[in-house]
Amino acid sequence: MKLFIDTANISQIKDALEKGVISGVTTNPSLLAKEPKANFFDHVKKISELCRDNGNVPLSVEVFATDADEMIKQAKEIVEYVQYDNINIKIPIGYEELRVIKQLSSQGIDVNCTCCFTAEQLQLAALAGARYVSLFYNRLLDVDGCPTTVLQKTRKFIDDNDINCEIISGSIRKAADVSEAWSAGCHVVTAGHKIVVEMTKHSQTDKSIKGFLEDFSKWISE
């Protein structure tokens, strides 16, 4: 199981990659919009350089075009400008978008199909050639869906058909979501920096460490 960092913040990416537990980076237009205004292509290139310096880990970057042909054109522009061999272009799921996924993948451009909420969406994207398919875990819970069932069905479909595709669970809001998504069968969880930090925390951990140090302080001062 793998953990990606879901952010466009350069400092957060650098910090998380240094910890040795992050094996990829995902971004989207909303995350980029949270950063100080800059040239889109230059900002993505800076992220790719961090990815290259930390084991050539995969980087997912989303198009912001809405027309299928424009998506293809924009995807190629991103790949050409960034010049990073482990870049994945995020394409939202949709009927016309299946053609985009097929065309890009057939031309050697890896695709991360995003904004998926159903097993059927994930399965179609995998069949079209997506290298990754991304489920919006908590956004599905928001509409009373069951992400664990979707993940289980999709994982079985991919494994049974021997498809070279990995499932990503995004839209992660708490640390427990990460292990639950992994247990349900996804290959990758992508989470914000705050969630990754939260995964290391527990009140009893802090209490235990404090107790150990107090006991040792008493012993060593005697």
Stockholm file with secondary structure:
# STOCKHOLM 1.0

chainA/1-222         MKLFIDTANISQIKDALEKGVISGVTTNPSLLAKEPKANFFDHVKKISELCRDNGNVPLSVEVFATDADEMIKQAKEIVEYVQYDNINIKIPIGYEELRVIKQLSSQGIDVNCTCCFTAEQLQLAALAGARYVSLFYNRLLDVDGCPTTVLQKTRKFIDDNDINCEIISGSIRKAADVSEAWSAGCHVVTAGHKIVVEMTKHSQTDKSIKGFLEDFSKWISE
#=GR chainA/1-222 SS CEEEEECCCHHHHHHHHHTTCCCCEECCHHHHHTSCSCCHHHHHHHHHHHHHHTTCCCEEEECCCCSHHHHHHHHHHHHHHHCCTTEEEEEECCHHHHHHHHHHHHTTCEEEEEEECSHHHHHHHHHHTCSEEEEEHHHHHHTTCCHHHHHHHHHHHHHHTTCSCEEEEECCCSHHHHHHHHHHTCSEEEECHHHHHHTTCCHHHHHHHHHHHHHHHHHHHC
#=GC SS_cons         CEEEEECCCHHHHHHHHHTTCCCCEECCHHHHHTSCSCCHHHHHHHHHHHHHHTTCCCEEEECCCCSHHHHHHHHHHHHHHHCCTTEEEEEECCHHHHHHHHHHHHTTCEEEEEEECSHHHHHHHHHHTCSEEEEEHHHHHHTTCCHHHHHHHHHHHHHHTTCSCEEEEECCCSHHHHHHHHHHTCSEEEECHHHHHHTTCCHHHHHHHHHHHHHHHHHHHC
//
